[in-house]
Amino acid sequence: MGTFINGLAVIAALGFSTASWAETVSARNGDDTFFAGSQLSQAVDTVGDTFMAARSVNINGATQGDLHVAGFDVSVNTDVVEDLYAAGGTLVIRGAIAKDLTGAAFSLRTERSSLTQGNARLMGNTVTIEGPVQGALSVMGRDVILNAAITGDARILAQTLSFGPDAVVSGTFTYSTEEKMQIPDTVAAAERVVFERISGGRVWEEWQDMGKDMPAFPTFMSLLFGFAISLLFFLVLGAFMLGFMPKRLAKMRRSIADAPGQILLLGVIGLSMLFGMVPITAMTIVGIPFVPVVVLAIVVAWTLGYALGAYSVAMRIWAALGGSEAPSNIARLLVLAGAIIFVALLNFIPFVGWVANFTLVLLGIGAMTRAIFQSMLGNPDVALDVDLKPLED
């Protein structure tokens, strides 16, 4: 689970920075290999985990560890010895996965050559499963087409569900659609088919019941352990941002220092747009399966904004106290750690702590919103950064 969380953090950090890269950037840290760029057409041959992020990703070769991929147009042709985590606008999987597959996309397809030896968890608007799954299959989508052999159990939630000639479920087949349908005997015998009608009210009831089992007051050691994990996560995130996008990070930090009021307003606008996508997506009906994706995007933006806001304010205070104008990356991480600890302590002060934390989030999201608007509308400052001299943070 820890590797998966770190992988999501890396993909989020790399994916945010690819807008400024015209060529492929790669790096290694131990057995981990990282690729990022505008377009990736990469033949990989890695011994450990591999992380890739770009607008367009086409992967060939083989990786001996987990593979984490994010992009708008993703094609995975490589064989994966461990787990595969992939997300994109369109996602096509052709390689074999030795363990588990987790994928999310607007249009998702597993080809016949894609054999998943573990479990497969898939989510998208249109999901087509043609690759065999030897473990359990879990799918949530608007239109789901099953045309593969599933050795284990299968659970599918869809608005429309159809089957191809190769569809076979050897285990228990549980499905949820608007109306009960006749499942062909070639797919699963009647005694192994279960129909579940799930309504929104039931989902909320289950959510509330889940909360009743949680302890009301965590112990001190639980709080301390949780804070230590959170601090380590932000330090790892900060290290990747400093290592992979130093110029972009310096530009966003400087925008907060130069115009904090404007950035705060942009943060309100950016956060409002993200939260507004939840009801708008749900109102389209066909977008209901994507509501969790939008919620995940809010969580990622909130986390990145908090880290960026804390880092920017801390660096401004560092400079005001006479600190070096160009400190080392180790010093920057220590400044970030100090900021996270200080703001966490502020949470013990009613109202003040909440305002301080939320202000940092708005500043960070505002800087990211400004960078996104500039990348969409064009910004001459980018050319100046390249032609004159590199930014110094």
N, C-alpha and C positions, 0 to 999 in steps of 0.2 A: 504493500500500500504506500509506503514511503517513497519508493521509486516512482510510482505512478504520479503522486502529488508533485514531486520534483520535476517530472517530465512535463506536466501541465504548466508549471511555472516557467520552465525553459522555453516551451513552445510559445507561451504568451509573450514573453520578453522578446524572443526572436521575431515572432510574427509582427509585433508592433514596430520593429525597426526596419523591416524589409523595404518599406516605402522609400528609404533613402539609399538603397543599394542597387547598383546597376549590374554588379557581377556577383558571382558566388563567393561567399565567405565561409571558411571552414576552420575548425579548431578542435583540439583534442585535450582532454583532461582525464588522465588515467586511462581507463578502458572506454570512456564515453567519447563519442565523436559527434560534432555539431556541424550542421550545414544550414546556411540561410542565404537568401538572395531574392531577386525579383522573379527569376525563372530557374528552376532546378531540373536538369536532366542528368541524373547522377547514377553512375555505376558504383555501388558500394561493396566493400569487402572488409567489414569491420569485425573485431573480435568481441566487443562489448556492446553496450546500448548505443543506439543511434537516434539523434534528434534532427528533424528537418522541418523548415518552415519557409514558405514562399507563396507567391500568387499562383504559380503553376509548378507542380511537382511531378516528376516522372522518375521512378526509382527502378533500377535493375541491379542484378548481382545477388549478394547474399549477406546477411548479417547474423552474427552468432549470439546476439543478445536481443533485448527488447527493441522495437522500432516505434518511434513516436513521430507522427507526421501531421502537419497542419497546412492548409492552403485553400484557395478557391477551386482549383482544378487539380485533383490528386489522382495519380495512377500508380498503384503499387504492383510491380511485376517481380519483386524480389522474394525469395524464400526467407522466412523468419524462423529462427530456431527457438525463440522464446515467444513473448506476447507481442501483438500488434495493436497500437492505439492510433486511429486515424480519424481526422475530421476535415470537412471541406464542403464547398458548394456542390461539386460533383465528385464522387469517389468511386473508383473502379479498382477492385482487388483481384489480381490474377495469380499471385504467388501463394505458396503453401505456408500455413502457419502451424508450427509444431505444438503450440499451446493455445492460449485464448485470443479471441479477436473482439475488439471493441471499436465500433465505427459509428459516425454520425455525419449526415450530409443531406442536402436538399434532394439530390438524386444519388442513390447508393446501389451498387451492383457488385455481387461476387460472381466471378466467372467460373466455368466448369473446372478450370485448372486450379482453382483456389480451394484446397482441402484444409479445413480447420480441424485439427486433432483434439482440441479442447472445446471450450464453450464459445459461442458467438453471441454478442449482444449488439444489436443494430437498431438505429433510429434514423428516420428521414421522412420526407414527403412521399417519395417513391422508392420503395425498397424491393429489389429483385434478388432472390437467392438462388443461384445456380450451382454454387460451390458446395460440396458435401460437408456436413458437420458431424464429427464423431461424438461430440459431447452434447450439451443442451443448447437449444436455440431460443433466444428472446428477441422479439421484434416489436417495435412500435412505429407505426407510420400511417399515412393517409391511404396510399395504395400499396398493397403488399402482394408480391407474386412469389410463390414458393414452387421451385422446380428443381429440387435436389433431395438427396437422401439424408435424413436426420436420424442418427443412431440413437440419441438420447431423447429426452423430453423436448417438446416445443411449446412455446407460449407466444401467441401473436395477438396484438391489439391493433385493429385497423378499421378504417371506414369501409374499404373494399378489399376483399381477400379472394385471390384466385390461385389456381394450381396448374402446373405444367405436367407433362406426361411422366417426368422423372421424380415427381414429388412423392416421398415416402417418409412417414414418421414412425419409427420403431417403438418409441416410448409413448407416454401419455401426451395427447395433443389437446392443449387448452387454447381456445380462441375467444376473442371478444369483438363482436361487430354490432352494427345497429340492429340487425335482425338475425335471428337464428337461421343457419343455412345447412344445407345437406352436404356433408363432407363425403367425398367419394371413398368407397371401400379400398381403393388402391392406395389412398393416402394413409388412412388409419382405420382400423376396425372400429365399429360403433361403440364397443365397450371401452375403448381407449380414448374416446373423444369427449371433451368437457366444454360446455358453452357457459361463459360467465358474462352477465350483463353488468357493466360497471357504470354507475352514474356519478356525477360530480359530487352529490351529497355524500355518497359513500366514501369517496376519496377524502373529503374533509373530515368525516367522522374517524377514519382510520388515522389521519394525521393527528387529531386531537387525542385519540387513544394512545398513540405513540408517546405523546408528551407526558401522559400520566405516569409512565414507567420511569421517567427520568428523575434523578434526585433533585430536590429543590435547592439545596445548598451544597455546592461542591466543597470538598475538604481543601485545606490550605495547600497540601502537597499536590493535589490535582490542579489547583490554580497555578502553582509555581511550575509544575511540569508543562502545563499548557502554554504558559508564557514563554518558557525556554524553547519549546518547539516553534512557537510563533516568531520569536526573535531569530532563531536559526534560519527559518524560512525567509525572512526579510533580508538577512545577511546574504544568503545564497542568491536571492533575487537581485540584490544590489550588486553583487559580484558579477553576475552575468550581464547586467545592464551596463556596468562600467567597462566590462571586457568587450562587449559586442557592439555597443552603440554609444561610445563616449561623446562624439560630436552632437548627436541628436539629444542625448541627455543634457549636455552643457547648454544647448540652445533652449531647451524647455526650462531648465533651471534659471537661465538668464531672463526668460520671458516673465517668470514669476517675480524675480527681483526688480525688473524694470517697470512693470505695470501690474501690481498685485490686485488692484481693484478691478481692472479689466479682466484679468485671468479668473478672478472669483466669479464674475458675472458669466463668463464663458463656462465655468464649471457648473453653475446652476443650469445653463442651457443644455450642456452636454448630458448631465445626469437626468434632466427632465426628459430629454429625447429617449434615453435608455429605458427609463421607467414607463414612459408612454408607449413604448413598443409592446409591452405585455398585454394591455387590454386591446390594442389595435390588432396584434397578431391573433388573439383569441377571437375577436369579432369576425375575422375572415373565415372562421370555421375550419377551412383547410389548413390554417396555420396553427391550430391547437397543439399538434404534436411538437411544434417548435417553441412553445412557451418555455419548456425547460432550458432550451438552448439560449433563449433571450435572458432568462434568469441567470444562467451561467455566465453570459457576457457581462451582466451587471456586476456579478461577484468579481470577475476578473478585472473589470475597469475600476471597481471600488478598491481592490487590493493594490493594483498598480498606481492608482491615484494617491492612495494613502502613503505608499512608499515614496513616491516622487515628491509629494508635498512635504513629508517629514525631512527628506534629504535636502530639499531646496531651502527650507527655513533654517535647518541646522547649519548648512554651509554659509548662509547669510550671517548667522550669529557668529560662526567660526571666524569669518572675515572681519566682522566688526570688533571682535576681541583681539585682533592682531594676528590671526592665523595666516599661514602661508597662502598665497594666491593660487598656487598650483601644488597642493599636497599630494602625497602618494596615494595609490588606491587603498592601501591598508589604512591610512589615516582617514580617508573618506568613509570607509566601512565602519571605523570606530566612531566617527561623528554620527553616522546613521544609527548605530547601535545606541549611542547616548540619547539621540532624539527619541527613538522608540521607547526606551526605558523611561525617559522623562514624561512623555505623553501618557504612557501607561500608568504612571503614578498619579497623573492628573485625574484619572478616572475615579479615584477615591474621593475627589471633591465633587459634590453634586452639581450638576448643570455645567460647571466650568469644564470638566473633563470631556463631556459630550460635545460641547461647542468647539473645543480645541481640536478634537479628533475629526469632527465633521468639516471644520474649516480646512484642515490639511487635505481631506479627500476632495473638496471642491477646488482647491488650488491645483492639485495634481491632475484631476480630470479636466480642469480648465486649460492647463498647459497642453495636455494631449489633444483636446478639442481644437485648440489653436493650430497645433501642428498638422492635424488632419485636414482642417479647412485650408491651410496654406498648401498642402500637398495636392488638394483637389483643385484649387483655384490658381496655383502657381505662385512662386515666391522668389523674387530675385535674390534674396539673402542666401539661398542655397548656392547660387553661382558664385557669389562673393566669397563664401566660405571656402570654395574649392580654388578659386583663382588667386586669392590673396594669401591667406595663411590659415592654418587649422585653428579651430576654437580652443581656447585654453580655459579649463574649468577652474 
